[in-house]
Amino acid sequence: MSHPLLAGKKGIIFGALDSQSIAWKTAEAVAAAGGSFVLTNAPVALRMGTINELAEKTNAKVIAADATSLEDLENLVDQAQEILGGQLDFVLHSIGMSVNVRKGRHYTDLNYDWLAKGWDVSAVSFHKLLQTLYKKDAMAPWGSIVALSYIAAQRTFPNYNDMAENKAYLESIARSFGYFFGKEKKVRVNTISQSPTLTTAGKGVAGLDGFLNYAERMSPLGNATAAECADYTVSLFSDYTKKVTLQNLYHDGGFSNVGVSQEIIDSLPSDE
């Protein structure tokens, strides 16, 4: 996307780790659309990833911040406004993590300390971010805040584990906080329920390759890529979607509304 939909707009993009991540693709798309931004991730993620390459490519500053820390978030929002020269027009929350998934713990045998950590990182951090932006009056009127979700918030996917609860909670926060942000600040808050996407974080989900193939065959338009999600996010940051808020928006090639596709039926063994 090379149209200047975001000319003059500025914001914060959370979660860019490497070139496979949706946040990384979004940063590239936002820059191509004329937007400017600050990139941020947790200190450990900054050490693991290659975010400085992205920063150089998009002429962005990088600020380390633990999204579960109110102190870090307050510092991030203050610095971003100082760097960018005023209130923010857009924010992307692209953060998710389950220690239980990483450690291979089955859903019926969860470690609850790990569950609480993943819940804080994946969902509560979104409330902390929204609360910080709200209290600091950091968002410009008609600004847009987007968080990334997944359909496991509504449907059962066995290997998605406790991330399903994290995404359900994330979507609820978007609706609940989005009401107040809309009424008081004229700011929209939405979530995007993206197709399964082969990212560094997503690789931790068991059986991902098989499910990517399944979703591809179930979706009339096929799976949405990370780059396509980035373009969709640009549209939600733009003025063309000023009255879209409190929504969980499916960006999945139609997967969410298909009971079963003919391709799946044809692949099943016949009783004959």
Helices and strands as residue ranges (DSSP letters): E 10-14, H 22-32, E 36-41, H 43-48, H 51-58, E 61-64, H 70-84, E 88-93, H 99-103, G 107-109, H 112-119, I 120-124, H 125-135, E 139-149, G 151-153, G 158-160, H 163-185, E 188-194, G 202-204, H 208-218, H 226-237, G 239-241, E 248-251, G 255-257, H 262-267
